[in-house]
Amino acid sequence: MDRRSFVRLLAAAPLAPALPEALPRLRVVTSYRAAAVPGMPGPYPGRVVAVKSERSVDTASNAANDDVVREMMARGLCALTGAKTAPEAWRRFFMPADVVGIKVNCGGHPYVVSSYEIVAEAVRQLMALGIPPAQIYVYERFQNQLDEVDYAPHLPEGVSIVAAETANRHAENRGYDPATYVEADLFGEEDTRSNMMRLVSRRLTKIINIPNVKDHGATGATGCLKNVAYGSFSNVARTHHRGRSHTYSFVGTLASVEPLRSRTVLQIMDGLRGVWHGGPFARTRRYVFYPKQIMFATDPVAIDRLLLDIVDDERKAHGAISIWDRSPEHLKVDDGAARDADPDVNIIIREPGHVEYAGKLGLGVADKARITVQDLEV
């Protein structure tokens, strides 16, 4: 099927996810077994706590309030777990022997990245449980992005800040596990494997996932699922090419691979700031907005289902097309400049249905009628 025929078929069903015949064959290779209770969806499937505070971010300076963020973190974790204190809440997930990875998101530099304040508070709480800094890793795929954001001045000495490769340019010295991967020929590419980071498969025992509220040109929105999946595997940009996207099935499949699925035990959605168009980047403040909230869950699907509405509602408030829009009239293939200039331009047919697909894989609850949201105000 050529691209024009594919686009016409998609346009005929504007709210459908991907067409069944469009789904690629994905082969998962791993020697790791699932935990008795995998971290995703974890002990609280379908449950989300959303903590909001008007005092959390100064929209003029884009700066977050550290004291307010710490209170939001404590309130959110206690509400999620039913614990009376923050240390008790954190102990539900971690113990002193754990080696903990904190999966950050740096792609929205300079305006929307995993907040220093949230990351630092997570580290403080882990250390308060007796986890030494040498057993805490802040990680992302690309070293150049970590260098731009520069978490080190905000963290205690001894915390490792680790990337798998230097930049998104197929660089050498990749830190990936050759024995743990997903194989698929998506567009006739030469390299058909996406390998899990060696840090994730061979070193970490637990993972905290800290994504942002962001629009995404291929998936519709990029949240918990995409951050931990595409941020923990190599060679993932190949899933979207020349206007077409295989992210519908690929995001959830990567997230379901062991040991990533079992070790990702806590989802902290950083919604202090957000991006409503042009994501996953934030090169201009034109598309930055301020939800001023942090969401907590063990279920990444439940948070991401709420995220789709948050991003889409903000787009609608600006008169932009929906993330569910599949019309070819809005598609300008590979024209990033046109997309960045006009919120009514897509460069790829978006696949927000990846969230529902992940739910079908058992990673969480996608049905809004079955998602319980507890709203708190600080």
C-alpha positions as CSV (number, residue, x, y, z in Angstrom):
1,M,0.0,0.0,0.0
2,D,1.5,3.4,-0.9
3,R,1.4,6.4,1.4
4,R,-1.4,8.2,-0.3
5,S,-3.7,5.2,-0.1
6,F,-2.7,4.7,3.5
7,V,-3.6,8.3,4.4
8,R,-6.9,8.1,2.6
9,L,-7.9,5.0,4.6
10,L,-6.9,6.7,7.8
11,A,-9.0,9.8,7.0
12,A,-12.0,7.6,6.4
13,A,-12.0,6.7,10.1
14,P,-10.8,9.9,11.9
15,L,-11.2,8.6,15.4
16,A,-10.0,5.1,14.9
17,P,-6.7,4.0,16.2
18,A,-4.4,2.2,13.8
19,L,-5.8,-0.1,11.1
20,P,-5.2,-3.8,12.0
21,E,-3.3,-4.4,8.7
22,A,-1.0,-1.5,9.5
23,L,0.3,-3.2,12.7
24,P,3.9,-4.5,12.3
25,R,5.0,-7.9,13.6
26,L,7.0,-7.3,16.7
27,R,9.3,-9.9,18.3
28,V,10.3,-9.5,21.9
29,V,13.5,-11.2,23.1
30,T,14.3,-11.2,26.8
31,S,15.4,-13.8,29.4
32,Y,13.9,-11.9,32.3
33,R,10.7,-13.1,34.1
34,A,7.9,-10.8,35.3
35,A,7.7,-10.1,39.0
36,A,4.8,-11.5,41.0
37,V,3.3,-8.0,40.9
38,P,4.9,-6.1,37.9
39,G,5.6,-2.5,38.5
40,M,3.2,-1.6,35.7
41,P,0.3,-1.4,36.4
42,G,1.5,-2.1,40.0
43,P,-0.6,-2.2,43.2
44,Y,-2.9,0.7,42.2
45,P,-4.3,0.0,38.7
46,G,-6.7,2.6,37.5
47,R,-5.9,5.0,40.4
48,V,-4.4,8.5,39.9
49,V,-3.8,11.3,42.4
50,A,-3.5,14.8,40.9
51,V,-2.1,17.5,43.2
52,K,-2.5,21.1,42.0
53,S,-1.1,24.3,43.3
54,E,-1.3,27.8,41.8
55,R,1.9,28.6,43.8
56,S,4.0,25.8,42.2
57,V,5.3,27.8,39.2
58,D,6.0,31.4,38.5
59,T,4.8,31.7,34.9
60,A,6.7,34.9,34.3
61,S,10.1,33.4,35.1
62,N,9.2,29.7,34.5
63,A,10.7,28.9,37.9
64,A,9.2,26.3,40.2
65,N,8.8,26.8,44.0
66,D,10.8,24.1,45.8
67,D,8.9,24.2,49.1
68,V,5.5,23.9,47.3
69,V,6.8,21.1,45.1
70,R,8.0,19.2,48.2
71,E,4.6,19.5,49.8
72,M,2.8,18.4,46.6
73,M,5.1,15.4,46.4
74,A,4.4,14.4,50.0
75,R,0.6,14.9,49.7
76,G,0.5,13.0,46.4
77,L,2.4,9.9,47.6
78,C,0.5,9.7,50.9
79,A,-2.8,9.9,49.1
80,L,-1.8,7.2,46.5
81,T,-0.6,4.8,49.1
82,G,-2.7,5.6,52.1
83,A,0.4,6.3,54.2
84,K,0.3,8.9,57.0
85,T,3.8,10.3,56.2
86,A,6.0,10.7,53.2
87,P,8.7,8.3,54.4
88,E,6.1,5.7,55.0
89,A,4.8,6.2,51.5
90,W,8.2,5.9,49.9
91,R,8.9,2.7,51.9
92,R,5.9,1.1,50.1
93,F,8.1,1.0,47.0
94,F,11.8,1.1,48.0
95,M,14.2,-0.5,50.5
96,P,17.8,0.3,51.3
97,A,19.2,-2.5,49.1
98,D,17.5,-1.1,46.0
99,V,19.4,0.4,43.1
100,V,17.0,3.0,41.8
101,G,16.9,4.6,38.4
102,I,15.1,7.9,37.9
103,K,14.0,8.2,34.2
104,V,13.9,11.9,33.4
105,N,12.8,13.6,30.2
106,C,15.2,16.2,28.8
107,G,13.8,16.6,25.3
108,G,11.9,19.8,26.1
109,H,14.9,21.8,27.1
110,P,15.0,24.7,27.9
111,Y,11.4,25.2,29.0
112,V,9.8,21.9,29.8
113,V,12.0,19.1,31.3
114,S,11.6,16.9,34.4
115,S,11.8,19.5,37.0
116,Y,14.9,19.9,39.2
117,E,12.7,20.2,42.2
118,I,10.8,16.9,41.6
119,V,14.0,15.0,40.8
120,A,15.8,16.4,43.8
121,E,12.9,15.6,46.1
122,A,12.8,12.0,44.9
123,V,16.5,11.6,45.6
124,R,16.1,13.1,49.1
125,Q,13.4,10.7,49.9
126,L,15.3,7.7,48.6
127,M,18.3,8.7,50.7
128,A,16.2,9.2,53.7
129,L,15.2,5.5,53.4
130,G,18.9,4.6,53.6
131,I,19.6,4.2,49.9
132,P,23.1,5.6,49.4
133,P,23.7,8.1,46.5
134,A,25.9,5.5,44.8
135,Q,22.8,3.4,44.3
136,I,20.8,6.2,42.6
137,Y,20.9,6.8,38.9
138,V,19.3,9.7,37.0
139,Y,19.1,8.5,33.4
140,E,18.2,9.4,29.9
141,R,19.2,8.0,26.5
142,F,21.3,10.9,25.3
143,Q,24.3,12.5,27.0
144,N,24.0,15.8,25.1
145,Q,20.4,16.3,26.5
146,L,21.5,15.5,30.0
147,D,24.4,18.0,29.6
148,E,22.0,20.7,28.5
149,V,19.7,20.2,31.5
150,D,22.5,19.7,34.0
151,Y,20.9,18.0,37.0
152,A,24.3,17.7,38.9
153,P,24.2,21.0,40.8
154,H,20.8,20.1,42.2
155,L,21.7,16.7,43.5
156,P,23.9,15.3,46.2
157,E,27.4,14.2,45.4
158,G,27.6,10.5,44.4
159,V,24.3,10.3,42.5
160,S,25.1,9.0,39.0
161,I,23.8,10.8,35.9
162,V,23.9,8.3,33.1
163,A,23.2,8.1,29.3
164,A,23.4,5.2,26.9
165,E,24.8,7.2,24.0
166,T,26.2,10.6,23.2
167,A,23.4,11.9,21.0
168,N,20.6,10.7,18.7
169,R,23.0,10.1,15.8
170,H,23.7,6.3,16.0
171,A,26.8,7.0,17.9
172,E,29.3,4.4,19.0
173,N,29.8,3.1,22.6
174,R,26.1,2.6,23.2
175,G,25.2,1.3,26.6
176,Y,22.6,-1.2,25.4
177,D,22.0,-4.9,26.2
178,P,22.5,-7.1,23.1
179,A,20.4,-9.9,24.6
180,T,17.2,-7.9,25.4
181,Y,15.4,-6.3,22.5
182,V,12.4,-5.9,20.3
183,E,12.9,-6.8,16.6
184,A,10.7,-5.4,13.8
185,D,11.2,-4.4,10.2
186,L,9.1,-1.3,10.1
187,F,10.1,0.6,7.0
188,G,12.9,-1.5,5.5
189,E,15.5,-0.1,7.8
190,E,18.9,-1.7,8.1
191,D,18.9,-2.0,11.9
192,T,15.7,-3.8,12.9
193,R,16.4,-4.1,16.7
194,S,15.7,-1.8,19.6
195,N,17.8,-2.9,22.5
196,M,17.1,-2.1,26.2
197,M,19.6,0.0,28.1
198,R,22.1,-2.1,29.9
199,L,21.7,0.0,33.0
200,V,18.0,-0.9,33.1
201,S,18.4,-4.6,32.4
202,R,21.5,-5.4,34.4
203,R,21.9,-2.8,37.2
204,L,18.7,-1.2,38.4
205,T,16.2,-3.0,40.7
206,K,13.5,-0.2,40.7
207,I,12.7,2.7,38.4
208,I,10.8,6.0,39.0
209,N,9.4,7.5,35.8
210,I,9.2,11.3,35.7
211,P,7.8,12.4,32.3
212,N,6.2,15.8,31.3
213,V,2.9,16.9,30.0
214,K,3.7,17.2,26.3
215,D,2.2,17.1,22.9
216,H,4.0,14.7,20.4
217,G,3.8,14.7,16.6
218,A,3.8,10.9,16.3
219,T,2.0,9.7,19.4
220,G,-0.4,12.6,20.1
221,A,1.0,13.0,23.5
222,T,4.2,11.8,25.2
223,G,3.8,10.8,28.8
224,C,4.6,7.9,31.1
225,L,4.5,5.1,28.5
226,K,6.6,6.8,25.9
227,N,9.1,8.3,28.3
228,V,10.0,5.0,30.0
229,A,9.8,3.0,26.7
230,Y,11.4,5.1,24.1
231,G,13.8,6.5,26.8
232,S,15.1,3.0,27.7
233,F,15.6,1.5,24.3
234,S,17.8,2.2,21.3
235,N,16.8,2.9,17.7
236,V,13.2,4.0,18.3
237,A,12.9,7.1,16.0
238,R,12.6,4.6,13.2
239,T,9.0,4.0,14.2
240,H,7.7,7.1,12.4
241,H,8.8,7.9,8.9
242,R,7.4,9.9,5.9
243,G,4.1,10.7,7.6
244,R,3.4,7.2,8.9
245,S,3.8,6.0,12.5
246,H,4.0,2.6,14.1
247,T,4.0,4.1,17.6
248,Y,0.5,2.7,18.1
249,S,1.8,-0.7,19.0
250,F,5.5,-0.1,19.5
251,V,5.3,2.2,22.6
252,G,3.3,-0.3,24.7
253,T,5.3,-3.3,23.5
254,L,8.6,-1.7,24.6
255,A,7.1,-0.8,27.9
256,S,5.9,-4.3,28.5
257,V,9.4,-5.9,28.0
258,E,10.9,-7.4,31.1
259,P,12.6,-6.3,33.2
260,L,11.5,-2.8,32.4
261,R,7.8,-3.5,33.1
262,S,8.4,-5.1,36.5
263,R,11.0,-2.6,37.7
264,T,9.1,0.6,36.9
265,V,7.2,0.9,40.1
266,L,6.3,4.6,40.4
267,Q,4.9,7.2,37.9
268,I,5.3,10.9,38.8
269,M,3.9,13.0,36.0
270,D,5.5,16.4,36.1
271,G,2.7,18.7,35.0
272,L,4.1,21.9,36.4
273,R,4.7,23.0,32.9
274,G,3.5,21.6,29.6
275,V,3.8,21.7,25.8
276,W,0.6,21.8,23.7
277,H,2.1,21.8,20.3
278,G,5.5,21.1,18.7
279,G,6.4,18.4,21.2
280,P,8.3,16.6,22.4
281,F,10.5,19.7,22.1
282,A,10.0,23.2,23.7
283,R,12.2,25.4,21.7
284,T,9.8,28.3,22.0
285,R,7.5,29.5,24.9
286,R,4.8,30.0,22.3
287,Y,3.4,26.6,23.0
288,V,4.2,26.3,26.7
289,F,1.4,26.2,29.2
290,Y,1.1,25.7,32.9
291,P,-1.2,22.9,34.3
292,K,0.6,23.4,37.7
293,Q,0.0,19.9,38.8
294,I,1.8,16.7,39.6
295,M,0.1,13.3,39.0
296,F,1.0,10.1,40.9
297,A,0.3,6.5,40.1
298,T,1.7,3.1,39.5
299,D,-0.4,2.7,36.4
300,P,1.1,4.5,33.4
301,V,-1.8,3.9,31.2
302,A,-4.3,5.6,33.5
303,I,-2.1,8.8,33.8
304,D,-1.6,8.8,30.0
305,R,-5.3,8.5,29.3
306,L,-5.8,11.7,31.4
307,L,-2.8,13.3,29.6
308,L,-4.4,12.9,26.2
309,D,-7.4,15.0,27.4
310,I,-5.1,17.6,29.1
311,V,-3.1,18.2,25.9
312,D,-6.1,18.0,23.6
313,D,-8.2,20.4,25.7
314,E,-5.3,22.9,25.7
315,R,-5.0,22.6,21.9
316,K,-8.8,23.2,21.6
317,A,-8.5,26.3,23.8
318,H,-6.1,27.7,21.3
319,G,-8.3,26.7,18.3
320,A,-5.8,24.0,17.1
321,I,-6.8,20.7,15.6
322,S,-7.2,17.7,17.8
323,I,-4.4,15.2,18.5
324,W,-7.0,12.7,17.1
325,D,-7.2,14.4,13.7
326,R,-6.2,12.1,10.9
327,S,-7.1,14.3,8.0
328,P,-4.6,14.4,5.1
329,E,-5.4,18.1,4.6
330,H,-3.4,18.8,7.8
331,L,-0.5,16.6,6.9
332,K,2.8,18.1,5.6
333,V,5.2,15.2,5.6
334,D,8.6,15.9,7.3
335,D,8.0,19.6,7.2
336,G,9.1,20.5,10.8
337,A,9.3,24.2,10.1
338,A,5.6,24.3,8.9
339,R,4.5,22.2,12.0
340,D,6.4,24.5,14.4
341,A,4.8,27.6,12.8
342,D,1.3,26.3,12.6
343,P,-0.6,24.3,15.2
344,D,-2.9,23.0,12.5
345,V,-0.1,21.1,10.8
346,N,0.8,17.5,11.4
347,I,4.0,16.0,10.0
348,I,2.9,12.4,10.9
349,I,-0.5,10.8,11.4
350,R,-0.6,10.8,15.2
351,E,-1.4,7.7,17.2
352,P,-2.9,8.6,20.6
353,G,-4.5,5.2,20.5
354,H,-1.1,3.8,21.7
355,V,-2.5,4.4,25.3
356,E,-5.5,2.1,24.7
357,Y,-3.2,-0.5,23.0
358,A,-0.9,-0.5,26.1
359,G,-3.9,-1.1,28.3
360,K,-4.8,-4.2,26.2
361,L,-1.2,-5.4,26.9
362,G,-2.1,-5.4,30.6
363,L,0.0,-2.3,31.5
364,G,-2.9,-0.4,33.0
365,V,-6.4,0.9,32.7
366,A,-7.3,3.0,29.6
367,D,-11.1,3.2,30.1
368,K,-11.9,6.5,31.7
369,A,-15.0,5.1,33.4
370,R,-12.7,2.8,35.3
371,I,-10.1,5.4,36.3
372,T,-10.4,6.9,39.7
373,V,-8.9,10.4,40.1
374,Q,-8.3,12.0,43.5
375,D,-7.8,15.8,43.1
376,L,-5.9,17.6,45.8
377,E,-5.0,21.3,46.2
378,V,-1.9,22.7,47.9
